[in-house]
Amino acid sequence: MKNKILFNILTFIFLMSIGACQTKHITIEKKVEPVKEDGVHLIVLGTLQDAGSPHIACTKTCCSNLFEQPSLNRKVVSLGIVNNLHQKTYLFEATPDLPIQMKWLKEATQFEDNETPDGIFLTHAHIGHYTGLMYLGKEAMGAKNIPVYAMPRMKIFLENNGPWDQLVTQQNIQILELSNQKMLELSTNLKVTPFTVPHRDEYSETVGYLIQGPSKKALFIPDIDKWERWEKWIEKEIAKVDYAFVDATFYDAQEVNNRDISQIPHPFIIESMQRFAGLSKKEKAKIYFIHFNHTNPALNVESEQYELIHKNGFNIAQTFQHFKL
């Protein structure tokens, strides 16, 4: 009898210990905090490349645990803007993670009763940057005239291809055309300027954005080909702003050794760090790498690559980071 009682006690302790171990593997992550200060605020709502993480059909260690224990930090690249003075919110990119990113943006406000932002800015027609618009359609939210800001080719693409054209005809979205390097004044304290960048432009042009608040500016370039292919000098553009969120899809060529690298000419992080090596400490601190492929070792906070990026004076964008503009 005593042995049975002891066995039951030991069994209970063992089972509890298993539960404790499992709990330790679940990352308890913070949520977006409401923006209480006045002014214009930028919030990082996603940092991943188009297909997210875990990546579809990935069998590598970078994704294996994430299928069972998804992470809040693994959302497709997106920025949110909260304008407390004018009580407006904006999203940059309509990602496949749009539902949760819209909710996070709403939770970041103390004034917003509406579940939708006051505008969505698109960069280009690759799946991680516009397909979240589908959630605004009649099969999902059935939204009413959400302003969507897009360049001319992007606008034409959405208006003339299904299922996106249905969003227009059903008046779920209202597409507002942007012009290259033409500033859009959203309010007295918030201005946005699109600018074209070289990238695979199968269906639309590709743009980055200059986002200007009352006191600070942010550069947003989630997708671009090698820096040398751009007619602008990236260092000069960084010098004009306070924060620069730039393409960091791949850390180096080892990640893409099974594909033709000429077909995916993003600037590698190691190339960007080498190019920016001569910048001052202050200029380097402006740079926040973003838009990480699921294979990118910089996503792992315990990796040598993550440590090296910070050691060299640069930053890695993190979900829920908050910047006052």
C-alpha positions as CSV (number, residue, x, y, z in Angstrom):
1,M,0.0,0.0,0.0
2,K,2.8,2.4,1.0
3,N,4.6,1.6,-2.3
4,K,1.5,2.3,-4.3
5,I,1.0,5.7,-2.5
6,L,4.7,6.5,-3.1
7,F,4.3,5.5,-6.8
8,N,1.3,7.8,-7.2
9,I,3.1,10.7,-5.6
10,L,6.1,10.2,-7.8
11,T,3.9,9.9,-10.8
12,F,2.1,13.1,-10.0
13,I,5.4,14.9,-9.5
14,F,6.7,13.6,-12.8
15,L,3.6,14.7,-14.7
16,M,3.8,18.1,-13.1
17,S,7.4,18.4,-14.1
18,I,6.6,17.5,-17.7
19,G,4.0,20.3,-17.7
20,A,6.5,22.7,-16.3
21,C,9.0,21.8,-19.0
22,Q,6.4,22.3,-21.7
23,T,5.4,25.6,-20.2
24,K,9.0,26.8,-20.3
25,H,9.0,26.2,-24.1
26,I,6.1,28.5,-24.6
27,T,7.4,32.0,-24.9
28,I,5.3,34.5,-22.9
29,E,5.4,37.5,-25.2
30,K,4.3,41.1,-24.4
31,K,1.5,42.7,-26.4
32,V,1.3,46.1,-27.9
33,E,0.9,48.9,-25.3
34,P,-1.5,51.8,-25.8
35,V,0.3,55.0,-27.0
36,K,-0.4,57.5,-24.3
37,E,1.9,60.4,-25.5
38,D,0.8,63.1,-27.8
39,G,2.1,63.3,-31.4
40,V,2.7,60.7,-34.1
41,H,4.0,57.2,-33.2
42,L,5.4,54.3,-35.3
43,I,4.9,50.8,-34.1
44,V,6.5,47.7,-35.7
45,L,3.8,45.1,-36.3
46,G,5.8,42.5,-38.2
47,T,9.3,41.8,-39.3
48,L,9.2,38.7,-41.6
49,Q,9.5,38.1,-45.3
50,D,6.3,37.5,-47.3
51,A,5.7,33.8,-46.4
52,G,6.2,34.3,-42.7
53,S,7.6,31.9,-40.1
54,P,7.0,29.0,-39.8
55,H,7.4,28.9,-43.5
56,I,5.1,26.6,-45.5
57,A,6.5,23.1,-46.0
58,C,9.7,24.0,-44.2
59,T,11.3,21.0,-42.4
60,K,14.4,22.8,-41.2
61,T,15.1,23.5,-37.5
62,C,14.3,27.2,-38.0
63,C,10.6,26.3,-38.3
64,S,10.1,22.9,-36.7
65,N,9.1,24.1,-33.2
66,L,7.1,27.0,-34.5
67,F,4.4,24.8,-36.1
68,E,3.5,23.6,-32.7
69,Q,4.3,26.8,-30.8
70,P,3.7,29.8,-33.0
71,S,5.3,33.0,-32.0
72,L,3.7,36.4,-31.8
73,N,7.0,37.8,-33.1
74,R,6.8,35.9,-36.3
75,K,4.5,38.1,-38.4
76,V,5.0,39.4,-41.9
77,V,6.5,42.9,-42.2
78,S,4.3,45.8,-41.4
79,L,4.4,49.2,-39.7
80,G,1.6,51.0,-37.9
81,I,1.1,54.7,-37.4
82,V,-0.8,56.2,-34.5
83,N,-1.6,59.9,-34.8
84,N,-3.0,60.9,-31.4
85,L,-3.4,64.6,-32.2
86,H,-5.8,63.9,-35.1
87,Q,-7.0,60.5,-33.8
88,K,-6.0,58.6,-37.0
89,T,-4.2,55.3,-37.6
90,Y,-2.5,53.9,-40.7
91,L,-1.0,50.6,-41.8
92,F,2.0,50.1,-44.1
93,E,1.4,46.8,-46.0
94,A,-1.6,44.6,-46.1
95,T,0.0,41.3,-45.1
96,P,-1.4,37.8,-44.7
97,D,-1.3,38.6,-41.0
98,L,-3.6,41.6,-41.5
99,P,-6.3,40.5,-39.0
100,I,-4.0,40.4,-35.9
101,Q,-2.0,43.5,-37.1
102,M,-5.2,45.5,-37.4
103,K,-6.2,44.4,-33.9
104,W,-2.7,45.4,-32.5
105,L,-3.0,48.8,-34.2
106,K,-6.4,49.4,-32.6
107,E,-5.0,48.3,-29.2
108,A,-2.2,50.8,-29.5
109,T,-4.8,53.6,-29.5
110,Q,-6.8,55.2,-26.7
111,F,-9.3,56.8,-29.1
112,E,-10.0,54.4,-31.9
113,D,-13.4,52.7,-31.8
114,N,-13.1,51.6,-35.4
115,E,-11.5,48.2,-36.1
116,T,-10.0,49.4,-39.4
117,P,-7.2,51.9,-40.0
118,D,-7.8,55.2,-41.7
119,G,-5.5,54.2,-44.6
120,I,-3.4,51.3,-45.8
121,F,-0.2,52.0,-47.8
122,L,1.1,49.3,-50.2
123,T,4.6,48.9,-51.4
124,H,4.2,46.4,-54.2
125,A,2.4,43.3,-55.6
126,H,4.2,40.5,-53.8
127,I,2.2,38.2,-51.6
128,G,3.3,39.5,-48.2
129,H,2.6,43.1,-49.0
130,Y,-1.0,43.2,-50.4
131,T,-2.8,39.9,-50.1
132,G,-4.2,40.8,-46.7
133,L,-6.7,43.0,-48.5
134,M,-8.7,39.8,-49.0
135,Y,-9.9,40.0,-45.4
136,L,-11.6,43.3,-46.2
137,G,-13.9,41.5,-48.7
138,K,-17.4,40.2,-48.4
139,E,-16.2,36.7,-47.4
140,A,-14.6,38.2,-44.3
141,M,-15.1,41.8,-42.9
142,G,-17.1,43.4,-45.7
143,A,-15.4,46.7,-45.1
144,K,-16.7,50.0,-46.4
145,N,-14.4,52.2,-48.5
146,I,-11.1,51.6,-46.6
147,P,-8.6,54.0,-48.2
148,V,-5.8,52.0,-49.9
149,Y,-2.8,54.1,-51.1
150,A,-1.1,52.6,-54.1
151,M,1.1,53.6,-57.1
152,P,-0.3,53.7,-60.6
153,R,0.6,50.2,-61.7
154,M,-0.4,48.7,-58.4
155,K,-3.8,50.5,-58.7
156,I,-4.4,49.1,-62.2
157,F,-3.4,45.6,-61.0
158,L,-6.0,45.7,-58.2
159,E,-8.7,47.2,-60.4
160,N,-8.3,44.7,-63.2
161,N,-7.5,41.4,-61.6
162,G,-9.7,39.1,-59.6
163,P,-10.4,38.7,-56.8
164,W,-9.0,42.2,-56.0
165,D,-11.3,44.0,-58.5
166,Q,-14.2,42.8,-56.5
167,L,-13.0,44.7,-53.5
168,V,-13.2,47.8,-55.6
169,T,-16.6,47.1,-57.2
170,Q,-18.1,46.1,-53.9
171,Q,-16.6,49.3,-52.4
172,N,-14.7,47.4,-49.7
173,I,-11.7,49.6,-50.5
174,Q,-11.1,52.9,-52.2
175,I,-7.8,53.1,-54.0
176,L,-6.0,56.4,-53.9
177,E,-3.2,56.9,-56.4
178,L,0.2,57.9,-55.3
179,S,3.0,59.5,-57.3
180,N,6.7,58.9,-57.2
181,Q,8.4,61.3,-54.8
182,K,5.3,63.3,-54.4
183,M,4.6,64.1,-50.7
184,L,1.1,63.3,-49.4
185,E,0.0,65.4,-46.4
186,L,-2.3,63.2,-44.3
187,S,-2.5,65.9,-41.6
188,T,-0.6,68.9,-40.3
189,N,1.7,66.6,-38.4
190,L,2.0,63.6,-40.7
191,K,3.4,63.4,-44.2
192,V,4.2,60.4,-46.4
193,T,6.3,60.3,-49.5
194,P,6.6,57.2,-51.8
195,F,9.7,56.6,-53.9
196,T,10.4,53.8,-56.4
197,V,13.1,51.3,-55.8
198,P,14.5,48.5,-58.0
199,H,12.9,45.2,-57.4
200,R,11.1,42.4,-59.3
201,D,8.2,44.3,-60.7
202,E,6.1,41.7,-62.4
203,Y,2.7,43.2,-61.6
204,S,3.5,46.6,-60.1
205,E,6.2,49.1,-59.3
206,T,7.9,48.8,-55.9
207,V,8.2,51.7,-53.5
208,G,9.7,52.6,-50.2
209,Y,8.3,55.3,-48.0
210,L,9.5,58.4,-46.1
211,I,7.2,58.8,-43.1
212,Q,7.5,62.3,-41.5
213,G,6.1,63.2,-38.1
214,P,6.3,66.6,-36.4
215,S,9.9,66.1,-35.2
216,K,11.3,62.9,-36.7
217,K,11.4,60.9,-39.9
218,A,11.5,57.2,-40.8
219,L,12.6,55.4,-43.9
220,F,10.8,52.2,-44.8
221,I,12.4,50.0,-47.5
222,P,11.3,46.4,-46.9
223,D,12.1,45.1,-50.4
224,I,14.9,46.3,-52.7
225,D,17.5,44.8,-55.0
226,K,21.2,45.4,-54.3
227,W,21.9,48.9,-53.1
228,E,24.1,49.5,-56.2
229,R,21.1,49.1,-58.5
230,W,19.3,52.1,-57.0
231,E,19.9,55.5,-58.5
232,K,19.9,57.0,-55.0
233,W,22.8,56.7,-52.6
234,I,21.3,54.9,-49.6
235,E,23.8,56.5,-47.1
236,K,22.5,60.0,-48.1
237,E,18.9,58.8,-47.6
238,I,19.7,57.5,-44.1
239,A,21.4,60.8,-43.3
240,K,18.0,62.6,-43.9
241,V,16.1,60.5,-41.4
242,D,16.1,59.4,-37.7
243,Y,15.2,55.8,-38.3
244,A,15.8,53.5,-41.4
245,F,13.9,50.2,-41.6
246,V,15.7,48.4,-44.5
247,D,15.6,45.1,-46.3
248,A,17.4,42.3,-44.5
249,T,15.8,39.3,-46.2
250,F,18.9,37.2,-46.1
251,Y,22.0,37.3,-43.9
252,D,24.3,35.9,-46.5
253,A,24.4,33.6,-49.6
254,Q,24.5,30.4,-47.6
255,E,20.7,30.6,-47.0
256,V,19.9,30.4,-50.7
257,N,22.5,27.9,-51.9
258,N,19.8,25.9,-53.6
259,R,18.4,28.7,-55.7
260,D,19.8,31.0,-58.4
261,I,21.0,34.0,-56.4
262,S,20.6,36.3,-59.4
263,Q,16.8,35.8,-59.2
264,I,16.7,37.0,-55.6
265,P,19.1,40.0,-55.5
266,H,18.2,41.4,-52.1
267,P,21.1,43.1,-50.3
268,F,22.5,40.6,-47.8
269,I,22.9,41.8,-44.2
270,I,26.6,41.2,-44.4
271,E,26.8,43.3,-47.6
272,S,24.8,46.1,-45.9
273,M,27.0,46.0,-42.8
274,Q,30.1,46.1,-45.0
275,R,28.8,49.0,-47.0
276,F,27.7,51.0,-43.9
277,A,30.9,50.2,-41.9
278,G,32.3,53.7,-42.5
279,L,29.2,55.4,-41.1
280,S,29.4,57.1,-37.7
281,K,28.1,55.4,-34.6
282,K,25.1,57.7,-34.7
283,E,24.2,56.9,-38.3
284,K,24.6,53.2,-37.8
285,A,22.2,53.4,-34.8
286,K,19.5,54.7,-37.1
287,I,19.4,51.4,-39.1
288,Y,16.9,48.7,-38.2
289,F,17.1,45.6,-40.3
290,I,13.6,44.2,-41.2
291,H,11.9,41.8,-43.6
292,F,13.7,38.6,-42.5
293,N,13.4,35.3,-44.4
294,H,12.5,32.4,-42.1
295,T,16.0,31.0,-42.6
296,N,17.7,34.2,-41.5
297,P,19.9,33.4,-38.4
298,A,19.4,37.0,-37.2
299,L,16.0,36.0,-36.0
300,N,17.6,33.8,-33.4
301,V,18.6,36.0,-30.5
302,E,21.2,33.5,-29.4
303,S,22.9,33.3,-32.8
304,E,26.4,34.7,-33.6
305,Q,24.9,36.7,-36.4
306,Y,22.4,38.4,-34.1
307,E,25.2,39.3,-31.8
308,L,27.4,40.5,-34.6
309,I,24.8,42.9,-36.0
310,H,24.4,44.6,-32.6
311,K,28.2,44.5,-32.0
312,N,28.6,46.4,-35.3
313,G,26.2,49.1,-34.1
314,F,23.1,48.2,-36.0
315,N,19.6,47.2,-34.8
316,I,17.2,44.3,-35.6
317,A,13.6,45.4,-35.7
318,Q,11.3,43.7,-33.2
319,T,7.5,43.4,-33.1
320,F,5.9,46.0,-30.9
321,Q,8.9,48.3,-30.9
322,H,7.6,51.9,-30.7
323,F,9.2,55.1,-32.1
324,K,8.0,58.6,-31.7
325,L,8.1,60.7,-34.9
